[in-house]
Amino acid sequence: MAKSASRPHAAFFVRGRQTTLRETPLREGIVIGLNHGSGTLGLGVVAKSDGESVTFMTPLASLRTVNRVIAGDFTAA
């Protein structure tokens, strides 16, 4: 199911640096982490990003607790 995230309280991070969609647009097809604080709630795949909002596919039923979107900075434990 496609979800759209344009809420101002969701911080965007690319390679560990906080940014905005206007400064660093997310490319179609990249994998993003959907986090609450430092914990990852789930993953998503970007379907569309236009500098104002991002639309992505995710199995999460709700985005209510997502407050950080992470791209380009994944590590394996």
Secondary structure, DSSP 8 states (H G I E B T S, - for coil): -EEEE--TTSEEEETTEEE-TTTS---TT-EEEEEETTEEEEEEEEEEE-SS-EEEE-S-S--TT--EEEES-----
